[in-house]
Amino acid sequence: MTRKLIIAAAVAALVGSVSVPAFANSVFIDQFGFGHSAGGVQSGHHNSIGVYQNGVWNSSVSRQYGNHNTAAIGQDGFNNAADTWQQGNGNQAGVGQFGSSHNAILTQDGNGNIAAGVQVGHGCSASVGQTGGGNVAAFVQTCP
């Protein structure tokens, strides 16, 4: 469990400690193992995407339309999938998945929203949708 917390903290620190030129967007991807896929799109300014994947066949997609949005995805295991979609300004989304066959979708349409979740075990599924401003949502799941 300590290793998982260290990985999650590393992904969060990576996204939060970035120094880039004015109006720049940033993408950081670290993948270990094989068969992973990571992709996304950014439109706007000061958006940041960080992805860490370890294991086999993990996939992630992050989409950002607006300004000052942050998305962080960390996955350790196999066959995990995560998708973040952000439209607006100042949104933050984070997913940590440990184990296998998890699925997470975080959707934010508005400003200043925060969504974060962790899934551990096998076969968890989560979907969070936020519309408007200043919303906060968090989930933690352990599946057999």
N, C-alpha and C positions, 0 to 999 in steps of 0.2 A: 504494500500500500504506500510506503514511503516513496518508492520509485515513481509511482503514478503521480503523487503530489508534486514531486520534483519536476516531472515532465510538464505537468499542467502549469506550474509556476514559471518554468522556463519559457513556455509559449506566451504567457501573459507578459512576462518581462521583455521578451523580444518585441512584442507589438508596442508596448508602452515606452520603450527607451530608444526610439528611432529618431535620428537627427537627419532631416532631409531639407533640400532647398524650399524656398517659399512656393506655395501652390503645387507642390509635388505630391503625387500619390506614391504608395509603396506596396510592394508585394514581397513576402519572404516565405520560401518553401524549403523545408528540410524533409527528405524522404529516405528511409532506411528499410531494406528488404527488397521486395519486388512486386510488380504488377499494380502499383499505385497510380492514381490519377488525381490531378489537382488543376482547377481552372477557375476562371472568373472574368469579371469585367468591372471597370471603374470609370465613372463619369463624374467629374466635379473636381474638388480640390481637397488636399489634406486627408485623403482616405487611406486606410492601411489594412492590409490583409496579411495574416500570419498563419501558416499551415505547418504542422509537424505530424508526420505519419511514419509509424514503425510497424513492421509486420508484413502482411501479404494482402493484396487486393483491396486496400482502403481507397475511398474516393471522397473528394470534397469539391464543392463549387461555392464561390462567394461572388455576389453581385452587389455593387454599390453605386447608387445614383444620388448625388448630393455632395455635401461637404462635411468634413470632420467625422466621418464614420470609421469605426474600427470593428474588424471581424477576426476572431482567433479560433482555430480549429486544431485540436490535438487528438490523435487517434493511435492507440497501441493495441495490436491484435490483428484480426483478419476479417475481411468482408464487411467493414464498417462504412457507412455513408453519412455525410453531413452536408447540408445546404443552408447557406445564409443569404438572405435577400434584404437589402436596406435601401429605402428611398426616403430622402429627407436629410436632415442635418443633425450631427452630434449623437448618432445612435451607436450603441455598443452591443456586440453579440459574441458569445463564446460557447464552444461545445468541447467537452472532454469525453472521450469514449474509450473504454478499456475492456477488452474481451473480443467477442465476435458477433457479427450479424446485427449490429445496432443500426438504427436509422434516426436521424434528427433533422428537423427542418425549422429554422427560425426566420420569421418574416416580420419586418418592421417597416411601417409606412407612417412617417411623421417625424417628430423632432425630439431629441433627448430621451430616447427609449433605451432600456437596458434589458437584455435577455441572456441568461446563462444556464447551462445545465451539464450534468455529469451522468453517464450511464455506465454501469459495470455489470459484467456477467455475459449473458448470451441472449440475443434477440429482443432487446429493448427497442421501443419506438416512441418518439416524442415529436410533437408539433406545437410551436408557439407562434401566435399571430398577435401583433400589436399595431393598433391604429390610433393616431392622435399623438399627444406629447406627454413626456414625463412618466411613462409606464415602466414598471419594473416587474420582471418575471424570472423565477428561478425554479429549477427542478433537479432532483437527484433520484435515480432509479437503480435498483439492483434486481436483475432478472436471473432466473436459474440457469 
